[in-house]
Amino acid sequence: MAEKTIRLRIFRYDPDLDDSPHYETYEVPYVEKMRVLDALNYIHEFYDGSLAYRWVCRASQCGSCTVMINGKPAPACKTEIPVGTTEITIEPLRFFPVIKDLVVDLEKGYRRFLTLRPYTERASKPKRPEIIMPEDIEPIKELRSCIECWACVSICPVIAEIWNEYAGPISMRKLAELSLDKRDILDRVSIALVEGMYHCTTCKNCWAVCPQEIKIPEKAVEKLRAMAMQKGLAPLPPHKVAIASIRNYWNPWTVPRGQRVRWAKDFNLPTKSETMFFAGCSPSLLRSNLSVNVVRIFRALGEEIGYLGKEERCCSSPLLRVGEIELFKEMAKANIESMKKAGAKRIVVTCAGCYKAWKEDYREWFGDYGIDVYHISEILGNAIRNGRLTLKYSPANDMTVTYHDPCHLGRAGGIFDPPRKVLKSIPGIKFVEMSRIRENSACCGSGGGVKTARPNLAAMIGSRRLEMVRETGAEAIISCCPWCEQNLEDSIKWGGFPDWKVKDLVDLVVAALVVGE
């Protein structure tokens, strides 16, 4: 039997000798459960002793061996090479100068990190060993597990654009840890504010690559923002307007409450049903065709769907993201209570932000409230698979499309396959993928309150995503989040990109809708 092998395409560059970087490919013996570091060590020992890379502990405790593996930062010692893999690409961490090959100079990062005084500052030196109670450790336990591998920095969409203005996820994590440490006397929240705390899009890319799975957006950034609110240091002026609007109008854009239900005026939807549609602010006010099309889909399926109408409030995800906790809790509780009164057993949403709020955030704050939550892409995927929904060719769908994974639906919610399966089932659609997809998908730039307070930053991040669209040759960008779609459209104009169509998945489905027998 022939020996199994795997090819490693490795970035090579010695600034003292080479004019430019290049890649070299090595073929090494493969065994099951082999780690990337094992392959690098084999190359170094048997093929090329000049290959430069870092490693120390081999146990994912020091972070020194972290490199880009197929475009995603990860510790080489922890990353198994899956069975069936034929080739992987290994590159140095992004955003740092290359010393040689896979070894980067982390000085820029550490210098920035050290300006934060990343250690416990005390009023006086303790005279005896301190007793720290378990309840004091619990809030910072997850945050202090960081191994400083710098993976989070190398994947951060904000760092890619304005590292000079944003200290990055590793620093926000440390500032949150110290702010929750009762021994520390510095005002870490003010430092976080100066270091760009409100630049974070809460895209969860940092969490997705963290070897310790630290939830930096929720446990660090949003915690710091909430503490800033409590101290009267926040919100930012545009966020203040949005918060007041949500309090008074139940939406972020000071639109009168009555306009929220205009899209539903021709449907005569029941206000009580076991299946309830939570339309949300964007699908009600900015892209109301989405809400209309969701109802059309359910009627094509022969299913009743209810709608709260004037009782529907903002899901309050924007409040939680910017640190307005009390109003978030008030609005979220009211939404849950309204759905319970409506007799809901399942809620269907079409907005990624609403999905994360109902599916994850509400349960994080209030526990299991006894109602299932589905994104419309899940409903569509199941209906097509079960033969309850068939789709026909429509000239409107005769195009090449690519799919953008919304951060709060994909990484946060784990919804990757349903939208793709639906797209592939639509006649006329030619589906192509971008270079970064699924768990490693690039952020569009709109989340975390960034589009509201820093629209230019949102457009910068969105433009970087659009460069990936350009590489595919697609004519249209499809997504499952109206806020992503809005920012991608704005970024197309801001960056002078081709006039790509930006559409929601439900729009394509309705154009091709035929009810199954």
C-alpha positions as CSV (number, residue, x, y, z in Angstrom):
1,M,0.0,0.0,0.0
2,A,1.3,3.4,-1.0
3,E,2.3,5.7,1.9
4,K,-0.2,8.5,2.5
5,T,1.3,12.0,2.1
6,I,0.2,15.6,2.3
7,R,1.5,18.7,0.6
8,L,2.4,21.8,2.6
9,R,2.6,25.0,0.7
10,I,4.7,27.2,2.9
11,F,5.4,31.0,2.8
12,R,9.2,31.6,2.5
13,Y,10.9,34.9,2.9
14,D,14.2,36.1,4.2
15,P,14.3,39.9,4.1
16,D,18.1,39.9,4.2
17,L,18.4,37.7,1.1
18,D,15.1,37.7,-0.9
19,D,13.6,40.4,-3.1
20,S,10.1,39.2,-2.4
21,P,8.2,36.4,-0.6
22,H,7.5,33.2,-2.4
23,Y,5.9,29.8,-1.6
24,E,7.6,26.4,-1.5
25,T,5.7,23.1,-1.5
26,Y,6.8,20.0,0.5
27,E,5.3,16.5,0.5
28,V,5.5,14.8,3.8
29,P,4.2,11.4,5.2
30,Y,0.7,11.7,6.7
31,V,-0.6,9.8,9.7
32,E,-4.0,10.2,11.3
33,K,-4.2,12.9,14.1
34,M,-1.0,14.5,12.7
35,R,-0.6,18.1,13.8
36,V,0.7,21.0,11.6
37,L,3.7,21.3,13.9
38,D,4.5,17.7,13.3
39,A,4.6,18.4,9.5
40,L,6.8,21.5,10.0
41,N,9.2,19.6,12.2
42,Y,9.4,16.8,9.6
43,I,10.2,19.4,6.8
44,H,12.8,21.0,9.1
45,E,14.5,17.7,9.9
46,F,14.4,15.9,6.6
47,Y,14.0,18.5,3.8
48,D,15.1,22.0,4.7
49,G,16.8,23.0,8.0
50,S,16.6,26.6,7.0
51,L,12.8,26.8,7.5
52,A,12.1,29.3,10.3
53,Y,9.2,28.9,12.6
54,R,8.5,29.2,16.4
55,W,7.5,26.5,18.8
56,V,8.1,25.8,22.5
57,C,5.5,23.8,24.5
58,R,3.8,21.6,22.0
59,A,0.7,21.8,24.3
60,S,-1.1,24.9,23.1
61,Q,-0.1,26.7,26.3
62,C,2.4,29.3,25.1
63,G,1.0,30.4,21.7
64,S,4.4,30.8,20.1
65,C,3.7,28.4,17.2
66,T,0.6,30.3,15.9
67,V,0.6,30.7,12.2
68,M,-1.9,31.3,9.4
69,I,-3.3,27.8,8.4
70,N,-5.4,28.0,5.2
71,G,-6.0,31.7,5.9
72,K,-7.0,31.2,9.6
73,P,-4.6,31.8,12.6
74,A,-4.2,28.8,14.8
75,P,-1.5,27.2,17.0
76,A,0.4,24.7,14.8
77,C,0.8,22.3,17.8
78,K,-3.0,22.1,18.3
79,T,-4.2,22.0,14.7
80,E,-4.8,18.5,13.4
81,I,-4.6,17.9,9.7
82,P,-8.0,16.3,8.8
83,V,-8.1,12.9,7.1
84,G,-8.5,13.4,3.4
85,T,-6.7,16.7,3.2
86,T,-4.3,16.9,0.2
87,E,-2.8,20.3,0.7
88,I,-2.6,23.1,3.3
89,T,-1.1,26.6,3.1
90,I,1.0,27.9,5.9
91,E,1.7,31.6,6.3
92,P,3.0,34.0,9.0
93,L,0.6,35.9,11.2
94,R,-0.9,38.9,9.4
95,F,-0.2,42.6,10.3
96,F,3.3,41.9,11.7
97,P,6.7,42.3,10.0
98,V,8.3,39.0,8.9
99,I,11.6,38.2,10.4
100,K,12.0,35.1,8.4
101,D,9.5,32.6,6.8
102,L,6.9,31.9,9.5
103,V,8.5,34.0,12.3
104,V,7.1,37.5,12.8
105,D,8.3,40.4,14.9
106,L,5.6,40.9,17.6
107,E,7.3,44.1,19.0
108,K,4.6,46.4,17.5
109,G,1.9,44.4,19.3
110,Y,3.7,44.1,22.6
111,R,4.6,47.8,22.6
112,R,1.0,48.8,22.2
113,F,-0.1,46.2,24.7
114,L,2.4,47.5,27.3
115,T,1.2,51.0,27.1
116,L,-2.0,49.8,28.8
117,R,-0.1,48.8,31.9
118,P,-1.4,45.2,31.6
119,Y,-0.8,44.2,35.2
120,T,-2.6,44.7,38.5
121,E,-2.0,48.3,39.7
122,R,-2.4,48.5,43.5
123,A,-2.7,51.4,45.9
124,S,0.1,49.9,48.0
125,K,2.2,46.8,48.2
126,P,0.3,44.0,50.0
127,K,1.9,43.2,53.4
128,R,0.7,39.6,53.3
129,P,-0.6,37.0,50.8
130,E,-4.0,38.0,49.7
131,I,-7.1,35.8,50.0
132,I,-9.1,35.9,46.8
133,M,-12.5,34.4,47.0
134,P,-13.9,32.1,44.3
135,E,-16.7,34.6,43.5
136,D,-14.1,37.2,42.8
137,I,-12.2,35.0,40.4
138,E,-15.3,33.7,38.5
139,P,-15.9,36.9,36.5
140,I,-12.4,37.0,35.2
141,K,-11.6,33.3,35.0
142,E,-12.3,33.0,31.2
143,L,-10.6,36.3,30.4
144,R,-7.4,35.4,32.2
145,S,-6.9,32.2,30.3
146,C,-5.4,34.0,27.3
147,I,-2.1,32.5,26.1
148,E,-1.1,35.6,24.0
149,C,-0.9,33.8,20.7
150,W,-2.0,37.0,18.8
151,A,-4.4,35.0,16.6
152,C,-7.2,37.4,17.5
153,V,-5.2,40.4,16.3
154,S,-4.3,38.7,13.1
155,I,-8.0,38.1,12.2
156,C,-9.5,41.3,13.4
157,P,-11.2,43.3,10.7
158,V,-10.7,46.6,12.6
159,I,-7.0,46.0,13.2
160,A,-6.7,45.5,9.4
161,E,-7.9,49.0,8.8
162,I,-7.0,51.2,11.8
163,W,-4.6,49.5,14.3
164,N,-3.4,53.0,15.2
165,E,-6.9,53.8,16.6
166,Y,-7.9,50.4,18.0
167,A,-5.8,48.4,20.6
168,G,-7.4,45.2,19.4
169,P,-9.2,42.2,21.0
170,I,-6.2,41.1,23.0
171,S,-6.0,44.5,24.7
172,M,-9.8,44.7,25.3
173,R,-9.7,41.3,26.9
174,K,-6.9,42.4,29.3
175,L,-8.6,45.7,30.1
176,A,-11.9,43.9,30.9
177,E,-10.0,41.4,33.1
178,L,-8.3,44.2,35.1
179,S,-11.5,46.2,35.3
180,L,-13.2,43.2,37.0
181,D,-10.2,42.6,39.3
182,K,-11.1,44.2,42.7
183,R,-7.4,44.7,43.5
184,D,-6.8,47.0,40.5
185,I,-7.1,50.8,41.1
186,L,-6.8,52.2,37.6
187,D,-9.7,53.4,35.5
188,R,-9.5,50.6,32.9
189,V,-12.8,51.6,31.3
190,S,-11.6,55.1,30.4
191,I,-8.5,53.5,29.0
192,A,-10.6,51.2,26.9
193,L,-12.6,54.1,25.6
194,V,-9.5,55.9,24.5
195,E,-8.1,52.8,22.9
196,G,-11.1,52.4,20.5
197,M,-13.5,50.2,22.5
198,Y,-16.4,51.3,20.2
199,H,-14.5,50.3,17.1
200,C,-15.2,46.6,17.6
201,T,-17.9,45.2,15.3
202,T,-18.5,42.2,17.7
203,C,-18.0,39.9,14.7
204,K,-16.7,37.1,16.8
205,N,-13.8,36.4,14.5
206,C,-11.5,36.7,17.6
207,W,-13.6,34.1,19.4
208,A,-13.6,31.7,16.4
209,V,-9.8,31.6,16.3
210,C,-9.1,31.7,20.0
211,P,-7.5,28.5,21.3
212,Q,-9.1,29.2,24.7
213,E,-12.5,30.1,23.2
214,I,-12.6,33.4,25.0
215,K,-15.8,35.3,24.1
216,I,-14.0,38.6,23.7
217,P,-17.0,40.5,22.2
218,E,-19.5,39.5,24.9
219,K,-17.2,39.0,27.9
220,A,-14.8,41.9,27.3
221,V,-16.0,44.5,24.8
222,E,-19.7,44.6,25.7
223,K,-18.8,44.4,29.4
224,L,-16.5,47.4,29.1
225,R,-19.2,49.3,27.1
226,A,-21.7,48.5,29.8
227,M,-19.3,49.7,32.5
228,A,-18.7,52.9,30.5
229,M,-22.4,53.5,30.4
230,Q,-22.7,53.1,34.2
231,K,-19.8,55.6,34.7
232,G,-21.4,58.1,32.4
233,L,-18.6,57.9,29.9
234,A,-20.8,56.4,27.1
235,P,-22.6,56.1,24.8
236,L,-21.1,57.8,21.8
237,P,-23.4,60.6,20.5
238,P,-24.8,58.6,17.5
239,H,-25.5,55.7,19.8
240,K,-27.3,58.1,22.2
241,V,-29.7,59.1,19.5
242,A,-30.3,55.4,18.6
243,I,-30.9,54.5,22.2
244,A,-33.4,57.3,22.7
245,S,-35.2,56.3,19.5
246,I,-35.5,52.7,20.6
247,R,-36.8,53.8,24.0
248,N,-39.4,56.1,22.4
249,Y,-40.1,54.6,19.0
250,W,-39.1,51.0,19.4
251,N,-36.7,51.3,16.5
252,P,-33.2,53.0,16.1
253,W,-34.2,55.5,13.4
254,T,-36.9,57.8,15.1
255,V,-39.5,56.3,12.7
256,P,-43.0,56.6,14.2
257,R,-44.2,53.3,15.7
258,G,-47.2,53.0,13.3
259,Q,-44.9,52.8,10.3
260,R,-43.5,49.5,11.6
261,V,-46.6,47.6,10.6
262,R,-47.2,49.2,7.2
263,W,-45.7,46.2,5.3
264,A,-48.3,43.9,6.8
265,K,-51.4,46.0,6.0
266,D,-52.6,43.7,3.1
267,F,-52.0,40.4,4.9
268,N,-54.5,40.4,7.8
269,L,-52.0,38.4,9.9
270,P,-53.2,36.9,13.2
271,T,-51.7,38.3,16.3
272,K,-51.7,34.9,18.0
273,S,-50.2,31.7,16.5
274,E,-48.0,28.8,17.4
275,T,-45.6,30.1,14.7
276,M,-44.9,33.8,15.0
277,F,-42.9,36.0,12.7
278,F,-40.6,38.5,14.5
279,A,-40.0,41.0,11.7
280,G,-37.5,43.2,13.4
281,C,-36.6,46.8,12.7
282,S,-34.6,46.6,9.4
283,P,-37.0,44.2,7.7
284,S,-39.9,46.3,8.8
285,L,-38.6,49.8,8.0
286,L,-35.5,49.7,5.7
287,R,-36.1,46.5,3.6
288,S,-39.8,45.8,4.1
289,N,-39.8,43.5,1.1
290,L,-38.1,40.9,3.3
291,S,-41.0,40.8,5.7
292,V,-43.5,40.6,2.8
293,N,-41.6,37.8,1.2
294,V,-41.4,35.8,4.4
295,V,-45.2,35.9,4.7
296,R,-45.5,34.8,1.0
297,I,-43.2,31.9,1.7
298,F,-45.3,30.7,4.6
299,R,-48.5,31.0,2.6
300,A,-47.0,29.1,-0.2
301,L,-46.2,26.4,2.3
302,G,-49.8,26.5,3.6
303,E,-48.7,27.4,7.1
304,E,-50.2,30.1,9.3
305,I,-47.8,32.6,10.7
306,G,-48.7,35.3,13.2
307,Y,-47.3,38.7,13.8
308,L,-47.3,40.9,16.9
309,G,-47.9,44.0,14.9
310,K,-47.8,47.2,17.0
311,E,-46.7,45.1,20.0
312,E,-43.4,44.2,18.4
313,R,-40.5,46.1,19.8
314,C,-36.8,46.3,18.6
315,C,-35.1,43.0,19.5
316,S,-32.7,45.3,21.5
317,S,-29.5,43.7,20.0
318,P,-28.3,47.3,19.3
319,L,-28.7,48.2,22.9
320,L,-26.7,45.2,24.2
321,R,-23.9,45.8,21.7
322,V,-23.3,49.4,22.8
323,G,-23.7,48.8,26.5
324,E,-27.3,50.0,27.3
325,I,-28.1,47.0,29.5
326,E,-31.1,48.2,31.5
327,L,-33.2,49.2,28.5
328,F,-32.1,46.0,26.7
329,K,-33.5,44.0,29.6
330,E,-36.7,46.0,29.6
331,M,-37.3,45.6,25.9
332,A,-36.3,42.0,25.7
333,K,-38.5,41.0,28.6
334,A,-41.4,42.8,26.9
335,N,-40.8,40.9,23.6
336,I,-40.6,37.5,25.4
337,E,-43.8,38.3,27.3
338,S,-45.6,39.4,24.1
339,M,-44.6,36.2,22.3
340,K,-45.8,34.0,25.2
341,K,-49.2,35.8,25.3
342,A,-49.4,35.2,21.5
343,G,-49.1,31.4,22.2
344,A,-45.8,31.1,20.3
345,K,-44.1,27.8,20.2
346,R,-41.6,28.9,17.6
347,I,-40.4,32.3,16.3
348,V,-39.1,32.9,12.8
349,V,-36.7,35.7,12.0
350,T,-35.0,37.0,8.9
351,C,-32.4,39.3,10.5
352,A,-29.1,37.9,11.8
353,G,-29.1,40.4,14.7
354,C,-32.6,39.4,15.8
355,Y,-31.6,35.8,15.5
356,K,-28.6,36.2,17.9
357,A,-30.8,38.2,20.3
358,W,-33.6,35.7,20.5
359,K,-31.5,32.6,20.2
360,E,-28.5,33.4,22.3
361,D,-28.7,36.8,24.2
362,Y,-32.1,36.4,25.7
363,R,-31.3,33.0,27.0
364,E,-28.0,34.3,28.3
365,W,-29.8,36.9,30.4
366,F,-33.1,35.3,31.2
367,G,-32.6,31.5,30.8
368,D,-34.7,29.2,28.6
369,Y,-38.0,31.0,27.9
370,G,-39.6,27.9,26.2
371,I,-39.9,29.1,22.6
372,D,-37.9,27.7,19.7
373,V,-36.2,30.2,17.4
374,Y,-35.5,29.7,13.7
375,H,-34.0,31.7,10.9
376,I,-36.0,31.7,7.7
377,S,-33.1,30.0,5.9
378,E,-33.6,27.0,8.2
379,I,-37.3,26.9,7.3
380,L,-36.6,27.1,3.6
381,G,-33.9,24.4,3.7
382,N,-36.2,22.0,5.5
383,A,-39.1,22.7,3.2
384,I,-37.0,22.1,0.0
385,R,-35.4,19.0,1.4
386,N,-38.9,17.5,2.4
387,G,-40.4,18.3,-1.0
388,R,-42.8,20.8,0.4
389,L,-41.3,23.6,-1.7
390,T,-40.1,23.4,-5.2
391,L,-38.4,26.2,-7.1
392,K,-38.6,27.0,-10.8
393,Y,-36.4,29.0,-13.2
394,S,-36.9,32.7,-13.2
395,P,-34.9,35.1,-15.4
396,A,-34.4,37.3,-12.4
397,N,-32.3,34.5,-10.9
398,D,-30.2,33.8,-14.0
399,M,-26.9,35.0,-12.6
400,T,-23.7,34.1,-10.8
401,V,-23.9,34.8,-7.1
402,T,-21.8,34.6,-4.0
403,Y,-22.9,34.3,-0.4
404,H,-21.8,36.5,2.5
405,D,-22.1,34.8,6.0
406,P,-23.5,37.3,8.5
407,C,-21.4,37.2,11.6
408,H,-24.3,36.9,14.0
409,L,-26.0,34.2,12.0
410,G,-22.9,32.2,11.1
411,R,-20.2,32.4,13.7
412,A,-22.6,33.3,16.5
413,G,-25.5,31.0,15.4
414,G,-23.9,28.2,13.5
415,I,-26.1,28.7,10.5
416,F,-23.9,28.0,7.5
417,D,-25.4,25.1,5.5
418,P,-29.1,26.1,5.1
419,P,-28.5,29.3,3.0
420,R,-26.1,27.5,0.8
421,K,-28.4,24.5,0.2
422,V,-31.2,26.8,-0.7
423,L,-29.0,28.8,-3.1
424,K,-27.9,25.6,-4.8
425,S,-31.5,24.5,-5.3
426,I,-32.6,27.6,-7.2
427,P,-32.6,27.1,-11.0
428,G,-30.5,29.6,-12.9
429,I,-28.3,30.4,-10.0
430,K,-24.6,29.7,-10.4
431,F,-23.1,29.7,-6.9
432,V,-19.5,30.6,-6.2
433,E,-17.7,30.9,-2.9
434,M,-15.4,33.7,-1.7
435,S,-12.0,33.0,-0.2
436,R,-13.2,33.5,3.4
437,I,-16.4,31.7,4.3
438,R,-18.3,30.0,7.1
439,E,-16.5,30.2,10.4
440,N,-13.7,32.2,8.8
441,S,-15.9,34.6,6.9
442,A,-14.9,38.2,6.8
443,C,-17.1,40.8,8.6
444,C,-19.1,43.3,6.5
445,G,-18.2,46.0,9.0
446,S,-21.7,47.0,10.2
447,G,-22.1,45.3,13.6
448,G,-21.5,46.4,17.1
449,G,-22.8,49.9,16.6
450,V,-19.9,50.7,14.2
451,K,-22.0,51.6,11.2
452,T,-24.1,53.9,13.4
453,A,-21.1,55.7,15.0
454,R,-18.3,55.2,12.5
455,P,-19.9,54.7,9.0
456,N,-16.6,55.3,7.3
457,L,-14.9,52.5,9.2
458,A,-17.9,50.2,8.4
459,A,-17.4,51.1,4.7
460,M,-13.6,50.4,4.9
461,I,-14.3,47.0,6.3
462,G,-17.1,46.4,3.9
463,S,-14.8,47.4,1.0
464,R,-12.3,44.7,2.0
465,R,-15.1,42.2,1.9
466,L,-16.1,43.4,-1.5
467,E,-12.5,42.8,-2.8
468,M,-13.2,39.1,-2.1
469,V,-16.4,39.4,-4.0
470,R,-14.5,40.8,-7.0
471,E,-12.2,37.8,-7.0
472,T,-15.2,35.4,-7.6
473,G,-16.6,37.1,-10.7
474,A,-20.1,37.1,-9.1
475,E,-22.8,39.5,-10.4
476,A,-24.7,39.6,-7.1
477,I,-24.0,39.3,-3.4
478,I,-26.6,37.2,-1.4
479,S,-26.9,37.4,2.4
480,C,-29.4,36.6,5.2
481,C,-29.1,39.9,7.2
482,P,-30.6,43.2,6.1
483,W,-28.0,45.2,8.1
484,C,-25.2,43.4,6.3
485,E,-26.9,44.0,3.0
486,Q,-27.4,47.7,3.7
487,N,-23.7,48.1,4.6
488,L,-22.5,46.1,1.5
489,E,-24.6,48.4,-0.7
490,D,-23.2,51.5,1.0
491,S,-19.7,50.1,0.7
492,I,-20.1,49.5,-3.0
493,K,-20.9,53.2,-3.5
494,W,-18.2,54.3,-1.0
495,G,-15.5,52.3,-2.6
496,G,-16.5,52.8,-6.2
497,F,-17.1,49.1,-6.9
498,P,-19.0,47.7,-9.8
499,D,-22.8,48.0,-9.4
500,W,-23.3,44.6,-7.9
501,K,-26.7,43.6,-6.9
502,V,-27.1,42.9,-3.2
503,K,-30.1,40.6,-2.4
504,D,-31.5,38.7,0.5
505,L,-32.0,34.9,0.1
506,V,-35.8,35.2,0.5
507,D,-36.0,37.5,-2.5
508,L,-34.4,34.9,-4.8
509,V,-36.7,32.2,-3.3
510,V,-39.9,34.2,-3.9
511,A,-38.9,34.9,-7.5
512,A,-38.6,31.1,-8.1
513,L,-41.5,30.0,-5.9
514,V,-43.7,27.0,-6.8
515,V,-45.7,25.1,-4.2
516,G,-44.9,21.3,-4.1
517,E,-47.7,18.8,-4.6
